[in-house]
Amino acid sequence: MNNTELKGRLMLKVVGILYIIFAALSILTGLLAVVGGAALGVAGGESLALGLGALAMILGFVAILSSVFSLVVGILGVKWCNRPDKAGTLFVLGIILIVLAALSLLSSFGGDSSSSVVSGLIGLVLPVLYTLGAWQNKQSLQ
């Protein structure tokens, strides 16, 4: 089978590149949160500043771990976009991304801001496109 016949190839490649870019930016943001939290904790000296610094560091670490997963998913999407034999793995990763994005969306309903809900809905677009591209490649095998 010619790789140009894979219907999801281009979608996986483009979404994978977007995941790589966004993950890199998120890793940098997480690192800034960790460094900023450490600086706040050290410079503050009071229990409130120490607590806020620790919270910023924890959130920074969570953001970094989440972003590393997104980075790996993006790299695999770009690397395996021409391989229909890897479409099943990419499809499963896409489903995981959809579940994580849906959980993020559900958590945004508790707040007062409608912008967080809109952001959560937009956050569902990339995982759905990634999964759709993987599914189209998977269908090419049959």
The first five atom37 places (N, CA, C, CB, O) and aatype in JSON, in Angstrom:
{
  "aatype": [12, 2, 2, 16, 6, 10, 11, 7, 1, 10, 12, 10, 11, 19, 19, 7, 9, 10, 18, 9, 9, 13, 0, 0, 10, 15, 9, 10, 16, 7, 10, 10, 0, 19, 19, 7, 7, 0, 0, 10, 7, 19, 0, 7, 7, 6, 15, 10, 0, 10, 7, 10, 7, 0, 10, 0, 12, 9, 10, 7, 13, 19, 0, 9, 10, 15, 15, 19, 13, 15, 10, 19, 19, 7, 9, 10, 7, 19, 11, 17, 4, 2, 1, 14, 3, 11, 0, 7, 16, 10, 13, 19, 10, 7, 9, 9, 10, 9, 19, 10, 0, 0, 10, 15, 10, 10, 15, 15, 13, 7, 7, 3, 15, 15, 15, 15, 19, 19, 15, 7, 10, 9, 7, 10, 19, 10, 14, 19, 10, 18, 16, 10, 7, 0, 17, 5, 2, 11, 5, 15, 10, 5],
  "atom_mask": [
    [1, 1, 1, 1, 1],
    [1, 1, 1, 1, 1],
    [1, 1, 1, 1, 1],
    [1, 1, 1, 1, 1],
    [1, 1, 1, 1, 1],
    [1, 1, 1, 1, 1],
    [1, 1, 1, 1, 1],
    [1, 1, 1, 0, 1],
    [1, 1, 1, 1, 1],
    [1, 1, 1, 1, 1],
    [1, 1, 1, 1, 1],
    [1, 1, 1, 1, 1],
    [1, 1, 1, 1, 1],
    [1, 1, 1, 1, 1],
    [1, 1, 1, 1, 1],
    [1, 1, 1, 0, 1],
    [1, 1, 1, 1, 1],
    [1, 1, 1, 1, 1],
    [1, 1, 1, 1, 1],
    [1, 1, 1, 1, 1],
    [1, 1, 1, 1, 1],
    [1, 1, 1, 1, 1],
    [1, 1, 1, 1, 1],
    [1, 1, 1, 1, 1],
    [1, 1, 1, 1, 1],
    [1, 1, 1, 1, 1],
    [1, 1, 1, 1, 1],
    [1, 1, 1, 1, 1],
    [1, 1, 1, 1, 1],
    [1, 1, 1, 0, 1],
    [1, 1, 1, 1, 1],
    [1, 1, 1, 1, 1],
    [1, 1, 1, 1, 1],
    [1, 1, 1, 1, 1],
    [1, 1, 1, 1, 1],
    [1, 1, 1, 0, 1],
    [1, 1, 1, 0, 1],
    [1, 1, 1, 1, 1],
    [1, 1, 1, 1, 1],
    [1, 1, 1, 1, 1],
    [1, 1, 1, 0, 1],
    [1, 1, 1, 1, 1],
    [1, 1, 1, 1, 1],
    [1, 1, 1, 0, 1],
    [1, 1, 1, 0, 1],
    [1, 1, 1, 1, 1],
    [1, 1, 1, 1, 1],
    [1, 1, 1, 1, 1],
    [1, 1, 1, 1, 1],
    [1, 1, 1, 1, 1],
    [1, 1, 1, 0, 1],
    [1, 1, 1, 1, 1],
    [1, 1, 1, 0, 1],
    [1, 1, 1, 1, 1],
    [1, 1, 1, 1, 1],
    [1, 1, 1, 1, 1],
    [1, 1, 1, 1, 1],
    [1, 1, 1, 1, 1],
    [1, 1, 1, 1, 1],
    [1, 1, 1, 0, 1],
    [1, 1, 1, 1, 1],
    [1, 1, 1, 1, 1],
    [1, 1, 1, 1, 1],
    [1, 1, 1, 1, 1],
    [1, 1, 1, 1, 1],
    [1, 1, 1, 1, 1],
    [1, 1, 1, 1, 1],
    [1, 1, 1, 1, 1],
    [1, 1, 1, 1, 1],
    [1, 1, 1, 1, 1],
    [1, 1, 1, 1, 1],
    [1, 1, 1, 1, 1],
    [1, 1, 1, 1, 1],
    [1, 1, 1, 0, 1],
    [1, 1, 1, 1, 1],
    [1, 1, 1, 1, 1],
    [1, 1, 1, 0, 1],
    [1, 1, 1, 1, 1],
    [1, 1, 1, 1, 1],
    [1, 1, 1, 1, 1],
    [1, 1, 1, 1, 1],
    [1, 1, 1, 1, 1],
    [1, 1, 1, 1, 1],
    [1, 1, 1, 1, 1],
    [1, 1, 1, 1, 1],
    [1, 1, 1, 1, 1],
    [1, 1, 1, 1, 1],
    [1, 1, 1, 0, 1],
    [1, 1, 1, 1, 1],
    [1, 1, 1, 1, 1],
    [1, 1, 1, 1, 1],
    [1, 1, 1, 1, 1],
    [1, 1, 1, 1, 1],
    [1, 1, 1, 0, 1],
    [1, 1, 1, 1, 1],
    [1, 1, 1, 1, 1],
    [1, 1, 1, 1, 1],
    [1, 1, 1, 1, 1],
    [1, 1, 1, 1, 1],
    [1, 1, 1, 1, 1],
    [1, 1, 1, 1, 1],
    [1, 1, 1, 1, 1],
    [1, 1, 1, 1, 1],
    [1, 1, 1, 1, 1],
    [1, 1, 1, 1, 1],
    [1, 1, 1, 1, 1],
    [1, 1, 1, 1, 1],
    [1, 1, 1, 1, 1],
    [1, 1, 1, 1, 1],
    [1, 1, 1, 0, 1],
    [1, 1, 1, 0, 1],
    [1, 1, 1, 1, 1],
    [1, 1, 1, 1, 1],
    [1, 1, 1, 1, 1],
    [1, 1, 1, 1, 1],
    [1, 1, 1, 1, 1],
    [1, 1, 1, 1, 1],
    [1, 1, 1, 1, 1],
    [1, 1, 1, 1, 1],
    [1, 1, 1, 0, 1],
    [1, 1, 1, 1, 1],
    [1, 1, 1, 1, 1],
    [1, 1, 1, 0, 1],
    [1, 1, 1, 1, 1],
    [1, 1, 1, 1, 1],
    [1, 1, 1, 1, 1],
    [1, 1, 1, 1, 1],
    [1, 1, 1, 1, 1],
    [1, 1, 1, 1, 1],
    [1, 1, 1, 1, 1],
    [1, 1, 1, 1, 1],
    [1, 1, 1, 1, 1],
    [1, 1, 1, 0, 1],
    [1, 1, 1, 1, 1],
    [1, 1, 1, 1, 1],
    [1, 1, 1, 1, 1],
    [1, 1, 1, 1, 1],
    [1, 1, 1, 1, 1],
    [1, 1, 1, 1, 1],
    [1, 1, 1, 1, 1],
    [1, 1, 1, 1, 1],
    [1, 1, 1, 1, 1]
  ],
  "atom_positions": [
    [[0.85, -1.17, 0.0], [0.0, 0.0, 0.0], [0.89, 1.24, 0.0], [-0.96, 0.0, 1.22], [1.87, 1.31, 0.75]],
    [[0.55, 2.17, -0.83], [1.28, 3.44, -0.89], [0.88, 4.3, 0.3], [1.0, 4.18, -2.23], [-0.3, 4.42, 0.62]],
    [[1.88, 4.91, 0.95], [1.61, 5.71, 2.15], [0.75, 6.93, 1.86], [2.9, 6.15, 2.78], [0.09, 7.45, 2.76]],
    [[0.74, 7.4, 0.62], [-0.09, 8.55, 0.29], [-1.57, 8.19, 0.29], [0.31, 9.12, -1.06], [-2.42, 9.07, 0.3]],
    [[-1.88, 6.87, 0.29], [-3.27, 6.42, 0.33], [-3.85, 6.46, 1.74], [-3.38, 5.02, -0.23], [-5.06, 6.3, 1.91]],
    [[-3.02, 6.66, 2.74], [-3.51, 6.71, 4.12], [-4.28, 8.01, 4.33], [-2.34, 6.59, 5.13], [-3.71, 9.1, 4.23]],
    [[-5.56, 7.88, 4.61], [-6.43, 9.06, 4.72], [-6.1, 9.91, 5.94], [-7.88, 8.64, 4.78], [-6.26, 11.13, 5.9]],
    [[-5.67, 9.29, 7.02], [-5.41, 10.04, 8.24], [-3.98, 10.53, 8.39], [0.0, 0.0, 0.0], [-3.65, 11.15, 9.4]],
    [[-3.14, 10.28, 7.41], [-1.72, 10.6, 7.49], [-1.48, 12.08, 7.75], [-1.02, 10.19, 6.23], [-0.76, 12.44, 8.68]],
    [[-2.06, 12.92, 6.93], [-1.82, 14.36, 7.06], [-2.4, 14.91, 8.36], [-2.44, 15.11, 5.86], [-1.78, 15.74, 9.02]],
    [[-3.59, 14.42, 8.73], [-4.21, 14.89, 9.97], [-3.35, 14.52, 11.18], [-5.63, 14.3, 10.12], [-3.13, 15.35, 12.07]],
    [[-2.85, 13.28, 11.21], [-1.99, 12.86, 12.31], [-0.71, 13.68, 12.37], [-1.65, 11.37, 12.18], [-0.24, 14.05, 13.44]],
    [[-0.15, 13.96, 11.21], [1.1, 14.72, 11.17], [0.89, 16.15, 11.67], [1.67, 14.74, 9.74], [1.67, 16.64, 12.5]],
    [[-0.14, 16.82, 11.19], [-0.4, 18.21, 11.58], [-0.75, 18.3, 13.07], [-1.54, 18.81, 10.73], [-0.2, 19.14, 13.78]],
    [[-1.64, 17.44, 13.53], [-2.03, 17.47, 14.94], [-0.85, 17.06, 15.82], [-3.24, 16.54, 15.19], [-0.67, 17.62, 16.91]],
    [[-0.04, 16.12, 15.37], [1.15, 15.73, 16.11], [2.12, 16.89, 16.27], [0.0, 0.0, 0.0], [2.68, 17.09, 17.34]],
    [[2.32, 17.65, 15.2], [3.2, 18.82, 15.27], [2.63, 19.86, 16.23], [3.39, 19.45, 13.86], [3.37, 20.46, 17.01]],
    [[1.31, 20.07, 16.19], [0.68, 21.0, 17.13], [0.86, 20.52, 18.57], [-0.81, 21.16, 16.81], [1.12, 21.33, 19.47]],
    [[0.72, 19.22, 18.8], [0.94, 18.68, 20.14], [2.38, 18.92, 20.6], [0.62, 17.19, 20.18], [2.6, 19.26, 21.76]],
    [[3.33, 18.74, 19.72], [4.73, 18.97, 20.07], [4.95, 20.43, 20.46], [5.66, 18.57, 18.89], [5.61, 20.71, 21.46]],
    [[4.42, 21.34, 19.68], [4.59, 22.77, 19.95], [3.93, 23.14, 21.28], [4.0, 23.62, 18.81], [4.56, 23.78, 22.13]],
    [[2.67, 22.75, 21.46], [1.95, 23.11, 22.69], [2.58, 22.45, 23.92], [0.48, 22.71, 22.57], [2.63, 23.05, 24.99]],
    [[3.05, 21.21, 23.76], [3.68, 20.53, 24.89], [4.98, 21.21, 25.29], [3.94, 19.05, 24.55], [5.27, 21.35, 26.48]],
    [[5.75, 21.63, 24.3], [7.0, 22.33, 24.62], [6.72, 23.63, 25.37], [7.8, 22.63, 23.33], [7.4, 23.95, 26.35]],
    [[5.72, 24.36, 24.93], [5.35, 25.6, 25.64], [4.84, 25.31, 27.05], [4.27, 26.36, 24.85], [5.14, 26.04, 27.99]],
    [[4.08, 24.25, 27.19], [3.55, 23.88, 28.51], [4.66, 23.41, 29.45], [2.5, 22.79, 28.36], [4.6, 23.67, 30.65]],
    [[5.65, 22.72, 28.91], [6.78, 22.3, 29.74], [7.53, 23.52, 30.25], [7.74, 21.37, 28.93], [7.92, 23.58, 31.41]],
    [[7.73, 24.5, 29.37], [8.38, 25.73, 29.81], [7.56, 26.45, 30.88], [8.62, 26.67, 28.61], [8.11, 26.95, 31.86]],
    [[6.26, 26.5, 30.69], [5.39, 27.13, 31.69], [5.45, 26.38, 33.02], [3.94, 27.19, 31.18], [5.49, 27.0, 34.08]],
    [[5.46, 25.06, 32.95], [5.57, 24.26, 34.17], [6.89, 24.49, 34.89], [0.0, 0.0, 0.0], [6.93, 24.57, 36.12]],
    [[7.96, 24.6, 34.11], [9.27, 24.89, 34.71], [9.28, 26.25, 35.39], [10.37, 24.82, 33.66], [9.84, 26.42, 36.47]],
    [[8.64, 27.23, 34.74], [8.54, 28.56, 35.35], [7.73, 28.52, 36.64], [7.91, 29.56, 34.36], [8.06, 29.21, 37.61]],
    [[6.68, 27.71, 36.67], [5.88, 27.59, 37.89], [6.69, 26.94, 39.01], [4.6, 26.76, 37.61], [6.59, 27.36, 40.16]],
    [[7.48, 25.94, 38.67], [8.31, 25.28, 39.68], [9.35, 26.25, 40.23], [9.0, 24.03, 39.1], [9.53, 26.36, 41.44]],
    [[10.03, 26.95, 39.34], [11.06, 27.91, 39.76], [10.43, 29.06, 40.54], [11.84, 28.44, 38.54], [10.95, 29.47, 41.57]],
    [[9.32, 29.58, 40.03], [8.64, 30.68, 40.72], [8.12, 30.26, 42.1], [0.0, 0.0, 0.0], [8.21, 31.03, 43.06]],
    [[7.59, 29.05, 42.18], [7.11, 28.55, 43.47], [8.24, 28.38, 44.46], [0.0, 0.0, 0.0], [8.1, 28.69, 45.64]],
    [[9.37, 27.87, 43.97], [10.53, 27.72, 44.85], [11.03, 29.08, 45.32], [11.66, 26.97, 44.12], [11.38, 29.25, 46.49]],
    [[11.06, 30.05, 44.42], [11.51, 31.39, 44.8], [10.55, 32.02, 45.8], [11.63, 32.29, 43.55], [10.99, 32.68, 46.75]],
    [[9.26, 31.83, 45.61], [8.27, 32.38, 46.53], [8.41, 31.74, 47.9], [6.85, 32.18, 45.98], [8.34, 32.42, 48.93]],
    [[8.59, 30.43, 47.92], [8.73, 29.72, 49.18], [9.98, 30.13, 49.94], [0.0, 0.0, 0.0], [9.95, 30.25, 51.16]],
    [[11.08, 30.33, 49.23], [12.34, 30.71, 49.87], [12.3, 32.17, 50.32], [13.52, 30.48, 48.92], [12.73, 32.49, 51.43]],
    [[11.8, 33.03, 49.47], [11.83, 34.46, 49.77], [10.75, 34.88, 50.75], [11.68, 35.26, 48.49], [10.92, 35.83, 51.51]],
    [[9.63, 34.16, 50.75], [8.5, 34.57, 51.58], [8.75, 34.41, 53.05], [0.0, 0.0, 0.0], [8.52, 35.35, 53.82]],
    [[9.2, 33.27, 53.46], [9.48, 33.03, 54.87], [8.25, 32.81, 55.72], [0.0, 0.0, 0.0], [8.34, 32.15, 56.75]],
    [[7.11, 33.33, 55.34], [5.88, 33.15, 56.1], [5.18, 31.86, 55.65], [4.93, 34.37, 55.92], [5.47, 31.33, 54.58]],
    [[4.29, 31.38, 56.47], [3.63, 30.12, 56.15], [2.75, 30.23, 54.91], [2.8, 29.65, 57.34], [2.63, 29.26, 54.16]],
    [[2.12, 31.38, 54.69], [1.27, 31.55, 53.51], [2.11, 31.52, 52.23], [0.48, 32.86, 53.59], [1.75, 30.85, 51.27]],
    [[3.21, 32.24, 52.23], [4.08, 32.27, 51.05], [4.68, 30.89, 50.8], [5.2, 33.31, 51.22], [4.81, 30.46, 49.66]],
    [[5.03, 30.2, 51.87], [5.59, 28.86, 51.74], [4.55, 27.91, 51.15], [6.09, 28.34, 53.1], [4.87, 27.09, 50.29]],
    [[3.32, 28.01, 51.63], [2.25, 27.17, 51.11], [1.93, 27.45, 49.65], [0.0, 0.0, 0.0], [1.73, 26.53, 48.86]],
    [[1.88, 28.74, 49.29], [1.62, 29.1, 47.9], [2.77, 28.65, 47.0], [1.42, 30.61, 47.76], [2.56, 28.2, 45.87]],
    [[3.99, 28.77, 47.51], [5.15, 28.32, 46.73], [5.11, 26.82, 46.5], [0.0, 0.0, 0.0], [5.4, 26.35, 45.4]],
    [[4.75, 26.08, 47.54], [4.66, 24.62, 47.4], [3.55, 24.24, 46.43], [4.41, 23.97, 48.76], [3.71, 23.33, 45.62]],
    [[2.43, 24.94, 46.5], [1.31, 24.67, 45.58], [1.72, 24.95, 44.13], [0.09, 25.52, 45.96], [1.41, 24.17, 43.23]],
    [[2.4, 26.06, 43.91], [2.86, 26.4, 42.55], [3.83, 25.34, 42.05], [3.54, 27.78, 42.53], [3.79, 24.97, 40.87]],
    [[4.69, 24.84, 42.92], [5.64, 23.81, 42.5], [4.92, 22.5, 42.14], [6.68, 23.55, 43.61], [5.25, 21.86, 41.15]],
    [[3.95, 22.13, 42.95], [3.2, 20.89, 42.68], [2.44, 21.01, 41.36], [2.21, 20.58, 43.83], [2.47, 20.09, 40.53]],
    [[1.76, 22.13, 41.16], [1.04, 22.34, 39.9], [1.99, 22.38, 38.71], [0.22, 23.65, 39.96], [1.66, 21.89, 37.63]],
    [[3.16, 22.94, 38.92], [4.18, 22.96, 37.86], [4.63, 21.56, 37.48], [0.0, 0.0, 0.0], [4.76, 21.25, 36.3]],
    [[4.85, 20.71, 38.48], [5.25, 19.33, 38.22], [4.14, 18.56, 37.5], [5.61, 18.63, 39.53], [4.42, 17.78, 36.59]],
    [[2.89, 18.78, 37.9], [1.76, 18.12, 37.23], [1.69, 18.58, 35.77], [0.43, 18.43, 37.97], [1.47, 17.76, 34.87]],
    [[1.87, 19.87, 35.54], [1.84, 20.4, 34.17], [2.97, 19.8, 33.34], [1.94, 21.94, 34.18], [2.77, 19.48, 32.17]],
    [[4.14, 19.65, 33.93], [5.27, 19.08, 33.2], [4.99, 17.62, 32.84], [6.56, 19.18, 34.05], [5.23, 17.21, 31.71]],
    [[4.48, 16.84, 33.79], [4.19, 15.42, 33.51], [3.13, 15.28, 32.42], [3.73, 14.71, 34.79], [3.26, 14.46, 31.52]],
    [[2.09, 16.08, 32.52], [1.03, 16.05, 31.51], [1.59, 16.45, 30.14], [-0.12, 16.99, 31.91], [1.24, 15.85, 29.12]],
    [[2.44, 17.45, 30.12], [3.0, 17.93, 28.87], [3.98, 16.94, 28.26], [3.7, 19.26, 29.09], [4.07, 16.84, 27.03]],
    [[4.7, 16.21, 29.09], [5.61, 15.18, 28.57], [4.79, 14.09, 27.86], [6.48, 14.56, 29.72], [5.2, 13.6, 26.81]],
    [[3.65, 13.71, 28.44], [2.77, 12.74, 27.78], [2.3, 13.28, 26.43], [1.55, 12.41, 28.67], [2.31, 12.56, 25.43]],
    [[1.89, 14.55, 26.4], [1.45, 15.16, 25.15], [2.59, 15.23, 24.13], [0.89, 16.57, 25.4], [2.37, 15.03, 22.94]],
    [[3.78, 15.5, 24.61], [4.95, 15.55, 23.72], [5.21, 14.18, 23.09], [6.19, 16.03, 24.5], [5.47, 14.09, 21.89]],
    [[5.15, 13.14, 23.91], [5.35, 11.77, 23.39], [4.27, 11.42, 22.38], [5.35, 10.74, 24.55], [4.56, 10.85, 21.33]],
    [[3.02, 11.76, 22.68], [1.91, 11.48, 21.76], [2.12, 12.22, 20.44], [0.55, 11.89, 22.4], [1.9, 11.66, 19.37]],
    [[2.55, 13.47, 20.52], [2.81, 14.25, 19.3], [3.93, 13.67, 18.47], [0.0, 0.0, 0.0], [3.82, 13.56, 17.25]],
    [[5.01, 13.29, 19.14], [6.15, 12.7, 18.42], [5.75, 11.4, 17.75], [7.33, 12.46, 19.39], [6.1, 11.15, 16.6]],
    [[5.01, 10.56, 18.47], [4.56, 9.29, 17.88], [3.61, 9.52, 16.72], [3.89, 8.42, 18.93], [3.65, 8.79, 15.72]],
    [[2.75, 10.52, 16.83], [1.83, 10.83, 15.73], [2.57, 11.23, 14.47], [0.0, 0.0, 0.0], [2.22, 10.81, 13.37]],
    [[3.6, 12.06, 14.63], [4.39, 12.49, 13.47], [5.22, 11.32, 12.93], [5.31, 13.67, 13.85], [5.31, 11.13, 11.72]],
    [[5.82, 10.56, 13.84], [6.71, 9.46, 13.43], [5.95, 8.32, 12.76], [7.47, 8.93, 14.64], [6.43, 7.72, 11.8]],
    [[4.76, 8.02, 13.27], [4.01, 6.86, 12.79], [2.84, 7.22, 11.88], [3.51, 6.08, 13.95], [2.0, 6.36, 11.61]],
    [[2.76, 8.44, 11.4], [1.62, 8.82, 10.55], [1.6, 8.04, 9.23], [1.66, 10.31, 10.27], [0.55, 7.92, 8.61]],
    [[2.75, 7.53, 8.81], [2.84, 6.76, 7.57], [2.75, 5.25, 7.79], [4.13, 7.09, 6.86], [2.91, 4.48, 6.84]],
    [[2.51, 4.83, 9.02], [2.52, 3.4, 9.33], [1.14, 2.94, 9.79], [3.58, 3.09, 10.41], [0.77, 3.15, 10.94]],
    [[0.4, 2.32, 8.9], [-0.93, 1.84, 9.3], [-0.87, 0.73, 10.36], [-1.67, 1.33, 8.08], [-1.86, 0.52, 11.07]],
    [[0.26, 0.04, 10.48], [0.39, -1.0, 11.49], [0.45, -0.42, 12.91], [1.62, -1.84, 11.22], [0.22, -1.14, 13.88]],
    [[0.77, 0.86, 13.03], [0.82, 1.52, 14.34], [-0.45, 2.33, 14.62], [2.03, 2.44, 14.41], [-0.55, 3.01, 15.65]],
    [[-1.42, 2.26, 13.72], [-2.65, 3.05, 13.87], [-3.43, 2.66, 15.1], [-3.54, 2.89, 12.64], [-4.06, 3.52, 15.73]],
    [[-3.42, 1.39, 15.47], [-4.14, 0.95, 16.66], [-3.58, 1.58, 17.93], [0.0, 0.0, 0.0], [-4.33, 2.01, 18.8]],
    [[-2.26, 1.64, 18.03], [-1.61, 2.28, 19.18], [-1.94, 3.76, 19.22], [-0.09, 2.08, 19.13], [-2.26, 4.3, 20.28]],
    [[-1.87, 4.43, 18.07], [-2.19, 5.85, 18.01], [-3.66, 6.09, 18.35], [-1.87, 6.42, 16.61], [-4.0, 7.1, 18.98]],
    [[-4.52, 5.18, 17.95], [-5.95, 5.3, 18.25], [-6.18, 5.22, 19.77], [-6.75, 4.2, 17.53], [-6.95, 6.01, 20.33]],
    [[-5.52, 4.28, 20.43], [-5.65, 4.14, 21.88], [-5.13, 5.4, 22.58], [-4.89, 2.88, 22.39], [-5.75, 5.89, 23.52]],
    [[-3.99, 5.92, 22.12], [-3.46, 7.16, 22.7], [-4.44, 8.32, 22.49], [-2.08, 7.51, 22.07], [-4.62, 9.16, 23.37]],
    [[-5.08, 8.35, 21.33], [-6.07, 9.37, 21.06], [-7.27, 9.28, 21.99], [0.0, 0.0, 0.0], [-7.78, 10.3, 22.46]],
    [[-7.72, 8.06, 22.27], [-8.83, 7.87, 23.21], [-8.43, 8.35, 24.6], [-9.25, 6.38, 23.25], [-9.23, 8.99, 25.29]],
    [[-7.21, 8.06, 25.02], [-6.72, 8.53, 26.32], [-6.72, 10.06, 26.35], [-5.28, 7.99, 26.61], [-7.11, 10.67, 27.34]],
    [[-6.28, 10.67, 25.25], [-6.28, 12.13, 25.18], [-7.7, 12.7, 25.26], [-5.6, 12.6, 23.88], [-7.92, 13.72, 25.91]],
    [[-8.64, 12.05, 24.61], [-10.03, 12.51, 24.67], [-10.57, 12.42, 26.1], [-10.92, 11.68, 23.7], [-11.23, 13.34, 26.57]],
    [[-10.28, 11.31, 26.78], [-10.74, 11.15, 28.16], [-10.14, 12.23, 29.05], [-10.36, 9.75, 28.7], [-10.85, 12.83, 29.87]],
    [[-8.85, 12.49, 28.9], [-8.2, 13.54, 29.72], [-8.78, 14.92, 29.41], [-6.69, 13.54, 29.47], [-8.99, 15.72, 30.32]],
    [[-9.03, 15.19, 28.14], [-9.61, 16.49, 27.76], [-11.04, 16.61, 28.29], [-9.58, 16.67, 26.23], [-11.46, 17.69, 28.71]],
    [[-11.79, 15.51, 28.26], [-13.16, 15.53, 28.78], [-13.16, 15.77, 30.29], [-13.88, 14.22, 28.44], [-14.01, 16.5, 30.8]],
    [[-12.23, 15.14, 31.0], [-12.13, 15.37, 32.44], [-11.77, 16.83, 32.73], [-11.08, 14.43, 33.07], [-12.29, 17.43, 33.67]],
    [[-10.89, 17.38, 31.92], [-10.53, 18.8, 32.07], [-11.75, 19.68, 31.82], [-9.38, 19.18, 31.11], [-11.97, 20.66, 32.53]],
    [[-12.53, 19.34, 30.81], [-13.74, 20.1, 30.51], [-14.74, 20.01, 31.66], [-14.38, 19.59, 29.21], [-15.33, 21.01, 32.05]],
    [[-14.93, 18.81, 32.2], [-15.87, 18.64, 33.32], [-15.43, 19.45, 34.54], [-15.99, 17.15, 33.69], [-16.27, 20.0, 35.26]],
    [[-14.13, 19.51, 34.77], [-13.65, 20.27, 35.93], [-13.83, 21.77, 35.74], [-12.17, 19.97, 36.18], [-13.86, 22.52, 36.72]],
    [[-13.97, 22.22, 34.5], [-14.13, 23.65, 34.25], [-15.57, 24.12, 34.49], [-13.71, 23.98, 32.83], [-15.81, 25.33, 34.58]],
    [[-16.52, 23.2, 34.6], [-17.91, 23.6, 34.83], [-18.15, 24.1, 36.25], [-18.83, 22.43, 34.55], [-19.15, 24.79, 36.49]],
    [[-17.27, 23.79, 37.16], [-17.45, 24.23, 38.54], [-17.13, 25.7, 38.75], [0.0, 0.0, 0.0], [-17.56, 26.28, 39.75]],
    [[-16.39, 26.31, 37.84], [-15.99, 27.7, 38.01], [-17.03, 28.67, 37.52], [0.0, 0.0, 0.0], [-18.04, 28.29, 36.94]],
    [[-16.76, 29.94, 37.77], [-17.69, 30.99, 37.36], [-17.45, 31.46, 35.93], [-17.59, 32.16, 38.3], [-18.3, 32.12, 35.34]],
    [[-16.31, 31.14, 35.38], [-15.92, 31.69, 34.1], [-16.37, 30.81, 32.94], [-14.41, 31.87, 34.04], [-16.11, 29.6, 32.92]],
    [[-17.06, 31.42, 31.99], [-17.46, 30.67, 30.81], [-16.27, 30.49, 29.87], [-18.61, 31.39, 30.08], [-16.3, 29.61, 29.0]],
    [[-15.23, 31.3, 30.03], [-14.06, 31.16, 29.17], [-13.34, 29.84, 29.44], [-13.1, 32.33, 29.37], [-12.72, 29.29, 28.53]],
    [[-13.39, 29.33, 30.67], [-12.75, 28.05, 30.95], [-13.52, 26.91, 30.29], [-12.64, 27.82, 32.47], [-12.92, 25.91, 29.89]],
    [[-14.83, 27.04, 30.18], [-15.62, 26.03, 29.48], [-15.32, 26.06, 27.99], [-17.14, 26.25, 29.72], [-15.15, 25.01, 27.36]],
    [[-15.24, 27.25, 27.43], [-14.89, 27.39, 26.0], [-13.5, 26.83, 25.75], [-14.97, 28.87, 25.56], [-13.28, 26.14, 24.76]],
    [[-12.58, 27.14, 26.64], [-11.22, 26.62, 26.52], [-11.21, 25.09, 26.58], [-10.32, 27.19, 27.62], [-10.48, 24.44, 25.84]],
    [[-12.02, 24.53, 27.47], [-12.12, 23.08, 27.56], [-12.7, 22.45, 26.31], [0.0, 0.0, 0.0], [-12.26, 21.38, 25.88]],
    [[-13.69, 23.11, 25.7], [-14.26, 22.61, 24.45], [-13.24, 22.66, 23.32], [-15.51, 23.41, 24.06], [-13.15, 21.74, 22.51]],
    [[-12.48, 23.75, 23.27], [-11.43, 23.86, 22.26], [-10.36, 22.8, 22.51], [-10.8, 25.28, 22.27], [-9.79, 22.25, 21.57]],
    [[-10.11, 22.51, 23.79], [-9.14, 21.49, 24.14], [-9.54, 20.09, 23.7], [0.0, 0.0, 0.0], [-8.69, 19.19, 23.65]],
    [[-10.79, 19.88, 23.39], [-11.26, 18.59, 22.89], [-11.0, 18.41, 21.39], [-12.74, 18.43, 23.17], [-11.0, 17.29, 20.89]],
    [[-10.79, 19.51, 20.69], [-10.67, 19.44, 19.23], [-9.44, 18.65, 18.8], [-10.61, 20.85, 18.63], [-9.56, 17.74, 17.98]],
    [[-8.27, 18.96, 19.35], [-7.05, 18.26, 18.94], [-7.1, 16.76, 19.22], [-5.85, 18.87, 19.65], [-6.76, 15.97, 18.33]],
    [[-7.52, 16.33, 20.42], [-7.59, 14.88, 20.64], [-8.57, 14.17, 19.7], [-7.99, 14.61, 22.07], [-8.31, 13.05, 19.26]],
    [[-9.68, 14.83, 19.39], [-10.66, 14.21, 18.48], [-10.06, 14.09, 17.08], [-11.98, 15.04, 18.44], [-10.21, 13.06, 16.43]],
    [[-9.38, 15.14, 16.61], [-8.75, 15.08, 15.29], [-7.64, 14.03, 15.25], [-8.18, 16.45, 14.9], [-7.51, 13.31, 14.26]],
    [[-6.86, 13.94, 16.31], [-5.78, 12.94, 16.4], [-6.37, 11.53, 16.31], [-4.98, 13.11, 17.74], [-5.88, 10.68, 15.56]],
    [[-7.43, 11.29, 17.08], [-8.06, 9.98, 17.09], [-8.71, 9.67, 15.74], [-9.1, 9.89, 18.21], [-8.66, 8.54, 15.27]],
    [[-9.32, 10.67, 15.14], [-9.93, 10.48, 13.82], [-8.87, 10.12, 12.77], [-10.68, 11.76, 13.39], [-9.09, 9.24, 11.94]],
    [[-7.73, 10.8, 12.81], [-6.64, 10.46, 11.88], [-6.14, 9.05, 12.08], [0.0, 0.0, 0.0], [-5.89, 8.33, 11.11]],
    [[-6.0, 8.64, 13.34], [-5.55, 7.27, 13.64], [-6.6, 6.26, 13.17], [-5.28, 7.1, 15.15], [-6.25, 5.2, 12.64]],
    [[-7.87, 6.57, 13.37], [-8.93, 5.67, 12.94], [-8.94, 5.53, 11.42], [-10.3, 6.17, 13.44], [-9.13, 4.43, 10.89]],
    [[-8.73, 6.66, 10.72], [-8.7, 6.6, 9.25], [-7.52, 5.74, 8.77], [-8.6, 8.02, 8.65], [-7.66, 4.98, 7.81]],
    [[-6.38, 5.86, 9.43], [-5.24, 5.01, 9.07], [-5.53, 3.54, 9.38], [-3.98, 5.46, 9.82], [-5.14, 2.65, 8.62]],
    [[-6.21, 3.3, 10.49], [-6.58, 1.95, 10.88], [-7.51, 1.34, 9.84], [-7.24, 1.95, 12.27], [-7.39, 0.15, 9.52]],
    [[-8.42, 2.13, 9.31], [-9.34, 1.65, 8.29], [-8.61, 1.33, 6.98], [-10.45, 2.69, 8.03], [-9.07, 0.5, 6.2]],
    [[-7.49, 1.97, 6.75], [-6.71, 1.72, 5.55], [-6.1, 0.32, 5.53], [-5.62, 2.75, 5.41], [-5.78, -0.21, 4.47]],
    [[-5.94, -0.26, 6.71], [-5.39, -1.62, 6.82], [-6.38, -2.65, 6.3], [-5.02, -1.93, 8.28], [-5.98, -3.71, 5.81]],
    [[-7.65, -2.36, 6.41], [-8.68, -3.35, 6.07], [-9.04, -3.33, 4.62], [-9.91, -3.12, 6.87], [-9.89, -4.1, 4.18]]
  ]
}
